[in-house]
Amino acid sequence: MLLHPSTPPPETAPDQRAWIRLISMADRVRAALVVGMLEAHDIPALLMAMQPSAYPMMGDVSVLVERHNLLKARHLTNASQP
């Protein structure tokens, strides 16, 4: 289930706009902060819930980025960690 679409549906070929998992974490709020930081650097990002629907507070949340932005996104998330 996508929680936060940051961009409209792709208008280019699907292979050019493939989404890939950047990071997974249990803290939904922290994941949303990562998405906000990426978007502030012009990197579109999505949150995808990985938990069963009956238990919304259990399970991980993944942050997805477009494949061509993966290295830049990794650099930004690694630089922002203490």
MMTF fields as JSON, N, C-alpha, C and O atoms, coordinates in Angstrom:
{
  "mmtfVersion": "1.0.0",
  "mmtfProducer": "UNKNOWN",
  "numBonds": 327,
  "numAtoms": 328,
  "numGroups": 82,
  "numChains": 1,
  "numModels": 1,
  "chainsPerModel": [1],
  "groupsPerChain": [82],
  "chainIdList": ["A"],
  "bondAtomList": [4, 2, 8, 6, 12, 10, 16, 14, 20, 18, 24, 22, 28, 26, 32, 30, 36, 34, 40, 38, 44, 42, 48, 46, 52, 50, 56, 54, 60, 58, 64, 62, 68, 66, 72, 70, 76, 74, 80, 78, 84, 82, 88, 86, 92, 90, 96, 94, 100, 98, 104, 102, 108, 106, 112, 110, 116, 114, 120, 118, 124, 122, 128, 126, 132, 130, 136, 134, 140, 138, 144, 142, 148, 146, 152, 150, 156, 154, 160, 158, 164, 162, 168, 166, 172, 170, 176, 174, 180, 178, 184, 182, 188, 186, 192, 190, 196, 194, 200, 198, 204, 202, 208, 206, 212, 210, 216, 214, 220, 218, 224, 222, 228, 226, 232, 230, 236, 234, 240, 238, 244, 242, 248, 246, 252, 250, 256, 254, 260, 258, 264, 262, 268, 266, 272, 270, 276, 274, 280, 278, 284, 282, 288, 286, 292, 290, 296, 294, 300, 298, 304, 302, 308, 306, 312, 310, 316, 314, 320, 318, 324, 322],
  "bondOrderList": [1, 1, 1, 1, 1, 1, 1, 1, 1, 1, 1, 1, 1, 1, 1, 1, 1, 1, 1, 1, 1, 1, 1, 1, 1, 1, 1, 1, 1, 1, 1, 1, 1, 1, 1, 1, 1, 1, 1, 1, 1, 1, 1, 1, 1, 1, 1, 1, 1, 1, 1, 1, 1, 1, 1, 1, 1, 1, 1, 1, 1, 1, 1, 1, 1, 1, 1, 1, 1, 1, 1, 1, 1, 1, 1, 1, 1, 1, 1, 1, 1],
  "groupList": [{"groupName": "MET", "atomNameList": ["N", "CA", "C", "O"], "elementList": ["N", "C", "C", "O"], "formalChargeList": [0, 0, 0, 0], "bondAtomList": [1, 0, 2, 1, 3, 2], "bondOrderList": [1, 1, 2], "singleLetterCode": "M", "chemCompType": "L-PEPTIDE LINKING"}, {"groupName": "LEU", "atomNameList": ["N", "CA", "C", "O"], "elementList": ["N", "C", "C", "O"], "formalChargeList": [0, 0, 0, 0], "bondAtomList": [1, 0, 2, 1, 3, 2], "bondOrderList": [1, 1, 2], "singleLetterCode": "L", "chemCompType": "L-PEPTIDE LINKING"}, {"groupName": "HIS", "atomNameList": ["N", "CA", "C", "O"], "elementList": ["N", "C", "C", "O"], "formalChargeList": [0, 0, 0, 0], "bondAtomList": [1, 0, 2, 1, 3, 2], "bondOrderList": [1, 1, 2], "singleLetterCode": "H", "chemCompType": "L-PEPTIDE LINKING"}, {"groupName": "PRO", "atomNameList": ["N", "CA", "C", "O"], "elementList": ["N", "C", "C", "O"], "formalChargeList": [0, 0, 0, 0], "bondAtomList": [1, 0, 2, 1, 3, 2], "bondOrderList": [1, 1, 2], "singleLetterCode": "P", "chemCompType": "L-PEPTIDE LINKING"}, {"groupName": "SER", "atomNameList": ["N", "CA", "C", "O"], "elementList": ["N", "C", "C", "O"], "formalChargeList": [0, 0, 0, 0], "bondAtomList": [1, 0, 2, 1, 3, 2], "bondOrderList": [1, 1, 2], "singleLetterCode": "S", "chemCompType": "L-PEPTIDE LINKING"}, {"groupName": "THR", "atomNameList": ["N", "CA", "C", "O"], "elementList": ["N", "C", "C", "O"], "formalChargeList": [0, 0, 0, 0], "bondAtomList": [1, 0, 2, 1, 3, 2], "bondOrderList": [1, 1, 2], "singleLetterCode": "T", "chemCompType": "L-PEPTIDE LINKING"}, {"groupName": "GLU", "atomNameList": ["N", "CA", "C", "O"], "elementList": ["N", "C", "C", "O"], "formalChargeList": [0, 0, 0, 0], "bondAtomList": [1, 0, 2, 1, 3, 2], "bondOrderList": [1, 1, 2], "singleLetterCode": "E", "chemCompType": "L-PEPTIDE LINKING"}, {"groupName": "ALA", "atomNameList": ["N", "CA", "C", "O"], "elementList": ["N", "C", "C", "O"], "formalChargeList": [0, 0, 0, 0], "bondAtomList": [1, 0, 2, 1, 3, 2], "bondOrderList": [1, 1, 2], "singleLetterCode": "A", "chemCompType": "L-PEPTIDE LINKING"}, {"groupName": "ASP", "atomNameList": ["N", "CA", "C", "O"], "elementList": ["N", "C", "C", "O"], "formalChargeList": [0, 0, 0, 0], "bondAtomList": [1, 0, 2, 1, 3, 2], "bondOrderList": [1, 1, 2], "singleLetterCode": "D", "chemCompType": "L-PEPTIDE LINKING"}, {"groupName": "GLN", "atomNameList": ["N", "CA", "C", "O"], "elementList": ["N", "C", "C", "O"], "formalChargeList": [0, 0, 0, 0], "bondAtomList": [1, 0, 2, 1, 3, 2], "bondOrderList": [1, 1, 2], "singleLetterCode": "Q", "chemCompType": "L-PEPTIDE LINKING"}, {"groupName": "ARG", "atomNameList": ["N", "CA", "C", "O"], "elementList": ["N", "C", "C", "O"], "formalChargeList": [0, 0, 0, 0], "bondAtomList": [1, 0, 2, 1, 3, 2], "bondOrderList": [1, 1, 2], "singleLetterCode": "R", "chemCompType": "L-PEPTIDE LINKING"}, {"groupName": "TRP", "atomNameList": ["N", "CA", "C", "O"], "elementList": ["N", "C", "C", "O"], "formalChargeList": [0, 0, 0, 0], "bondAtomList": [1, 0, 2, 1, 3, 2], "bondOrderList": [1, 1, 2], "singleLetterCode": "W", "chemCompType": "L-PEPTIDE LINKING"}, {"groupName": "ILE", "atomNameList": ["N", "CA", "C", "O"], "elementList": ["N", "C", "C", "O"], "formalChargeList": [0, 0, 0, 0], "bondAtomList": [1, 0, 2, 1, 3, 2], "bondOrderList": [1, 1, 2], "singleLetterCode": "I", "chemCompType": "L-PEPTIDE LINKING"}, {"groupName": "VAL", "atomNameList": ["N", "CA", "C", "O"], "elementList": ["N", "C", "C", "O"], "formalChargeList": [0, 0, 0, 0], "bondAtomList": [1, 0, 2, 1, 3, 2], "bondOrderList": [1, 1, 2], "singleLetterCode": "V", "chemCompType": "L-PEPTIDE LINKING"}, {"groupName": "GLY", "atomNameList": ["N", "CA", "C", "O"], "elementList": ["N", "C", "C", "O"], "formalChargeList": [0, 0, 0, 0], "bondAtomList": [1, 0, 2, 1, 3, 2], "bondOrderList": [1, 1, 2], "singleLetterCode": "G", "chemCompType": "PEPTIDE LINKING"}, {"groupName": "TYR", "atomNameList": ["N", "CA", "C", "O"], "elementList": ["N", "C", "C", "O"], "formalChargeList": [0, 0, 0, 0], "bondAtomList": [1, 0, 2, 1, 3, 2], "bondOrderList": [1, 1, 2], "singleLetterCode": "Y", "chemCompType": "L-PEPTIDE LINKING"}, {"groupName": "ASN", "atomNameList": ["N", "CA", "C", "O"], "elementList": ["N", "C", "C", "O"], "formalChargeList": [0, 0, 0, 0], "bondAtomList": [1, 0, 2, 1, 3, 2], "bondOrderList": [1, 1, 2], "singleLetterCode": "N", "chemCompType": "L-PEPTIDE LINKING"}, {"groupName": "LYS", "atomNameList": ["N", "CA", "C", "O"], "elementList": ["N", "C", "C", "O"], "formalChargeList": [0, 0, 0, 0], "bondAtomList": [1, 0, 2, 1, 3, 2], "bondOrderList": [1, 1, 2], "singleLetterCode": "K", "chemCompType": "L-PEPTIDE LINKING"}],
  "groupTypeList": [0, 1, 1, 2, 3, 4, 5, 3, 3, 3, 6, 5, 7, 3, 8, 9, 10, 7, 11, 12, 10, 1, 12, 4, 0, 7, 8, 10, 13, 10, 7, 7, 1, 13, 13, 14, 0, 1, 6, 7, 2, 8, 12, 3, 7, 1, 1, 0, 7, 0, 9, 3, 4, 7, 15, 3, 0, 0, 14, 8, 13, 4, 13, 1, 13, 6, 10, 2, 16, 1, 1, 17, 7, 10, 2, 1, 5, 16, 7, 4, 9, 3],
  "groupIdList": [1, 2, 3, 4, 5, 6, 7, 8, 9, 10, 11, 12, 13, 14, 15, 16, 17, 18, 19, 20, 21, 22, 23, 24, 25, 26, 27, 28, 29, 30, 31, 32, 33, 34, 35, 36, 37, 38, 39, 40, 41, 42, 43, 44, 45, 46, 47, 48, 49, 50, 51, 52, 53, 54, 55, 56, 57, 58, 59, 60, 61, 62, 63, 64, 65, 66, 67, 68, 69, 70, 71, 72, 73, 74, 75, 76, 77, 78, 79, 80, 81, 82],
  "secStructList": [7, 5, 1, 7, 7, 7, 1, 7, 7, 7, 7, 1, 7, 4, 4, 4, 1, 7, 3, 3, 3, 3, 3, 3, 3, 1, 7, 2, 2, 2, 2, 2, 2, 2, 2, 2, 2, 2, 2, 2, 6, 6, 7, 7, 3, 3, 3, 3, 3, 7, 1, 7, 6, 6, 7, 6, 6, 1, 1, 7, 3, 3, 3, 3, 3, 3, 4, 4, 4, 2, 2, 2, 2, 2, 2, 2, 2, 2, 2, 2, 7, 7],
  "xCoordList": [0.842, 0.0, 0.885, 1.731, 0.71, 1.479, 0.848, -0.364, 1.691, 1.196, 1.38, 0.609, 2.386, 2.687, 3.231, 4.448, 2.387, 2.917, 3.415, 2.635, 4.688, 5.249, 5.24, 5.472, 4.978, 4.964, 3.758, 3.215, 3.338, 2.237, 2.691, 3.887, 1.744, 2.11, 3.121, 3.089, 4.008, 5.049, 4.473, 3.513, 5.077, 4.646, 5.669, 5.432, 6.821, 7.847, 7.783, 6.928, 8.682, 8.705, 8.93, 9.722, 8.252, 8.358, 9.781, 10.119, 10.625, 11.985, 12.832, 13.823, 12.455, 13.173, 12.711, 13.41, 11.569, 11.022, 10.783, 9.862, 11.608, 11.432, 11.755, 12.735, 10.927, 11.117, 11.864, 11.617, 12.78, 13.587, 13.653, 13.612, 13.756, 13.775, 15.116, 16.178, 15.045, 16.229, 16.521, 17.66, 15.475, 15.638, 14.302, 13.238, 14.371, 13.172, 13.387, 14.5, 12.32, 12.41, 11.052, 10.029, 11.043, 9.802, 9.123, 7.913, 9.876, 9.35, 8.783, 9.53, 7.465, 6.767, 7.093, 7.243, 7.2, 7.477, 8.879, 9.087, 9.815, 11.187, 11.269, 11.993, 10.545, 10.515, 9.933, 10.418, 8.898, 8.302, 9.299, 9.317, 10.128, 11.166, 12.211, 12.702, 12.551, 13.49, 12.902, 13.601, 11.625, 10.959, 11.005, 11.303, 10.711, 10.742, 12.127, 12.256, 13.165, 14.533, 14.904, 15.539, 14.503, 14.782, 14.063, 14.65, 12.796, 12.027, 12.596, 12.535, 13.15, 13.785, 15.018, 15.444, 15.581, 16.727, 16.304, 17.121, 15.043, 14.486, 14.609, 14.821, 14.478, 14.454, 13.057, 12.724, 12.234, 10.91, 11.029, 11.894, 10.154, 10.2, 8.784, 7.866, 8.63, 7.347, 7.552, 8.635, 6.498, 6.47, 5.6, 4.526, 6.053, 5.251, 5.179, 6.2, 3.96, 3.745, 3.938, 3.45, 4.659, 4.95, 4.327, 4.812, 3.248, 2.639, 1.266, 0.654, 0.798, -0.551, -1.582, -1.401, -2.641, -3.645, -4.373, -4.861, -4.457, -5.158, -4.354, -4.914, -3.056, -2.177, -1.342, -0.164, -1.921, -1.238, 0.02, 0.842, 0.199, 1.381, 2.521, 3.583, 2.315, 3.347, 3.933, 3.249, 5.181, 5.811, 6.619, 6.557, 7.366, 8.249, 7.563, 6.545, 8.16, 7.773, 9.008, 10.101, 8.842, 9.956, 9.882, 8.8, 11.043, 11.168, 11.67, 12.718, 10.922, 11.271, 11.712, 11.17, 12.707, 13.151, 13.273, 13.328, 13.312, 13.525, 14.947, 15.881, 15.091, 16.384, 17.527, 18.615, 17.29, 18.377, 18.756, 19.786, 17.95, 18.269, 18.836, 19.116, 19.011, 19.388, 20.721, 20.794, 21.754, 23.056, 23.02, 23.579, 22.386, 22.268, 21.466, 21.824, 20.395, 19.564, 20.344, 20.239, 21.114, 21.935, 22.953, 23.173, 23.558, 24.533, 23.874, 24.429, 22.704, 22.002, 21.58, 21.72, 21.068, 20.628, 21.813, 21.712, 22.923, 24.116, 24.726, 25.225, 24.695, 25.252, 24.407, 24.923, 23.115, 22.236, 22.2, 21.626, 22.811, 22.823, 23.959, 25.04, 23.697, 24.747, 25.923, 26.874],
  "yCoordList": [-1.165, 0.0, 1.224, 1.368, 2.125, 3.352, 4.38, 4.592, 5.016, 5.973, 7.411, 8.277, 7.686, 9.059, 9.17, 9.15, 9.285, 9.483, 10.918, 11.861, 11.085, 12.425, 12.956, 14.145, 12.096, 12.524, 11.932, 10.917, 12.567, 11.989, 10.693, 10.403, 9.909, 8.661, 8.927, 9.99, 7.985, 8.196, 8.398, 7.737, 9.328, 9.601, 9.065, 9.082, 8.584, 8.036, 6.519, 5.942, 5.894, 4.432, 3.875, 4.434, 2.79, 2.237, 1.878, 2.002, 1.434, 1.048, 2.255, 2.096, 3.448, 4.662, 5.2, 6.013, 4.771, 5.3, 4.199, 4.296, 3.155, 2.032, 2.481, 3.19, 2.065, 2.4, 1.265, 0.094, 1.61, 0.621, 1.012, 2.194, 0.003, 0.273, 0.884, 0.329, 2.021, 2.683, 2.194, 1.872, 2.145, 1.802, 1.288, 1.67, 0.429, -0.037, 0.204, 0.06, 0.571, 0.812, 0.612, 0.627, 0.425, 0.202, 1.515, 1.538, 2.599, 3.899, 4.666, 5.172, 4.744, 5.418, 6.908, 7.469, 7.542, 8.981, 9.257, 10.192, 8.452, 8.628, 8.394, 9.105, 7.419, 7.158, 8.357, 8.71, 8.982, 10.171, 11.324, 12.114, 11.429, 12.465, 12.222, 13.17, 10.969, 10.631, 11.036, 11.61, 10.742, 11.133, 12.65, 13.143, 13.394, 14.855, 15.378, 16.309, 14.803, 15.223, 14.944, 15.773, 13.77, 13.444, 14.409, 14.902, 14.671, 15.587, 16.996, 17.712, 17.412, 18.726, 18.823, 19.918, 17.677, 17.629, 17.186, 16.685, 17.372, 17.067, 15.597, 15.278, 14.707, 13.274, 12.771, 12.701, 12.419, 11.887, 10.599, 9.762, 10.457, 9.287, 8.878, 9.698, 7.605, 7.048, 6.262, 5.734, 6.187, 5.292, 4.103, 4.273, 2.91, 1.724, 0.92, 0.495, 0.719, -0.038, -1.519, -2.049, -2.182, -3.601, -4.424, -5.512, -3.914, -4.621, -5.17, -4.703, -6.152, -6.665, -5.591, -4.832, -5.524, -4.472, -4.553, -3.534, -5.716, -5.859, -5.252, -4.942, -5.085, -4.559, -3.415, -3.611, -2.233, -1.136, -0.622, 0.022, -0.88, -0.378, -1.408, -1.136, -2.561, -3.595, -3.672, -3.393, -4.046, -4.214, -2.997, -1.941, -3.171, -2.114, -1.228, -1.586, -0.068, 0.865, 1.053, 1.291, 0.95, 1.124, 2.482, 2.984, 3.068, 4.304, 3.891, 3.257, 4.253, 3.911, 5.158, 6.244, 4.988, 6.069, 5.506, 4.291, 6.377, 5.933, 5.392, 5.908, 4.361, 3.677, 4.648, 4.527, 5.596, 6.5, 7.491, 8.157, 7.604, 8.48, 7.723, 8.334, 6.411, 5.591, 6.019, 6.159, 6.226, 6.575, 7.933, 8.083, 8.895, 10.22, 10.122, 10.74, 9.352, 9.185, 8.477, 8.856, 7.464, 6.774, 7.723, 7.713, 8.528, 9.5, 10.465, 10.746, 10.964, 11.905, 11.251, 11.851, 10.034, 9.388, 8.997, 9.052, 8.609, 8.281, 9.53, 9.485, 10.643, 11.893, 12.478, 13.213, 12.158, 12.738, 11.945, 12.406, 10.751, 9.939, 10.411, 10.756, 10.424, 10.889, 9.946, 10.208],
  "zCoordList": [0.0, 0.0, 0.0, 0.882, -0.982, -1.042, -0.125, -0.143, 0.68, 1.65, 1.225, 1.636, 0.409, 0.072, -1.341, -1.526, -2.325, -3.673, -3.824, -3.695, -4.092, -4.184, -5.611, -5.831, -6.572, -7.956, -8.656, -8.22, -9.742, -10.517, -11.182, -11.221, -11.706, -12.386, -13.497, -14.119, -13.751, -14.753, -16.135, -16.531, -16.87, -18.241, -19.232, -20.44, -18.722, -19.599, -19.548, -18.876, -20.254, -20.291, -18.889, -18.131, -18.529, -17.175, -16.759, -15.582, -17.695, -17.31, -16.897, -16.184, -17.335, -16.954, -15.601, -14.997, -15.122, -13.881, -12.849, -12.037, -12.879, -11.957, -10.532, -10.302, -9.588, -8.178, -7.505, -7.794, -6.607, -5.901, -4.425, -4.082, -3.558, -2.118, -1.715, -1.997, -1.06, -0.524, 0.889, 1.226, 1.71, 3.12, 3.659, 3.173, 4.656, 5.369, 6.848, 7.354, 7.54, 8.977, 9.613, 8.929, 10.916, 11.645, 12.018, 12.241, 12.088, 12.518, 11.324, 10.487, 11.258, 10.164, 10.094, 9.009, 11.261, 11.304, 10.769, 9.995, 11.179, 10.7, 9.193, 8.495, 8.695, 7.255, 6.507, 5.432, 7.065, 6.439, 6.428, 5.485, 7.464, 7.491, 6.409, 5.796, 6.172, 5.095, 3.749, 2.915, 3.531, 2.283, 2.116, 1.028, 3.185, 3.118, 2.786, 1.991, 3.376, 3.096, 1.642, 0.99, 1.133, -0.266, -1.209, -2.172, -0.925, -1.776, -1.732, -2.732, -0.596, -0.488, -1.386, -1.753, -1.732, -2.643, -4.049, -4.822, -4.362, -5.697, -6.085, -7.255, -5.114, -5.378, -5.02, -3.838, -6.006, -5.709, -4.884, -5.142, -3.897, -3.022, -2.631, -2.609, -2.326, -1.894, -0.609, -0.357, 0.202, 1.352, 0.982, 0.405, 1.307, 1.059, 2.353, 2.894, 2.835, 4.071, 3.8, 2.802, 4.701, 4.533, 5.651, 5.961, 6.264, 7.388, 6.993, 6.032, 7.736, 7.471, 7.804, 8.755, 7.042, 7.214, 8.551, 9.041, 9.143, 10.425, 11.579, 12.631, 11.383, 12.427, 11.859, 11.561, 11.702, 11.02, 11.706, 11.054, 12.982, 13.668, 13.69, 14.25, 13.1, 13.058, 11.66, 10.675, 11.576, 10.277, 9.867, 10.496, 8.812, 8.326, 7.293, 6.7, 7.108, 6.06, 5.188, 5.702, 3.887, 2.963, 2.297, 1.993, 2.076, 1.309, -0.067, -0.19, -1.094, -2.472, -3.223, -3.021, -4.095, -4.979, -6.387, -6.578, -7.345, -8.722, -8.85, -8.236, -9.648, -9.777, -10.097, -9.535, -10.982, -11.375, -10.271, -10.379, -9.216, -8.082, -6.889, -5.858, -7.0, -5.853, -5.22, -3.999, -6.006, -5.44, -4.739, -3.652, -5.336, -4.713, -3.409, -2.406, -3.432, -2.238, -1.126, 0.04, -1.477, -0.475, 0.139, 1.35, -0.686, -0.188, 0.799, 1.861, 0.45, 1.337, 2.65, 3.715, 2.581, 3.829, 4.691, 5.916, 4.103, 4.9, 5.51, 6.634, 4.79, 5.308, 6.436, 7.278, 6.459, 7.47, 8.77, 9.756, 8.787, 10.004, 10.91, 10.434, 12.251, 13.182, 13.264, 14.001]
}
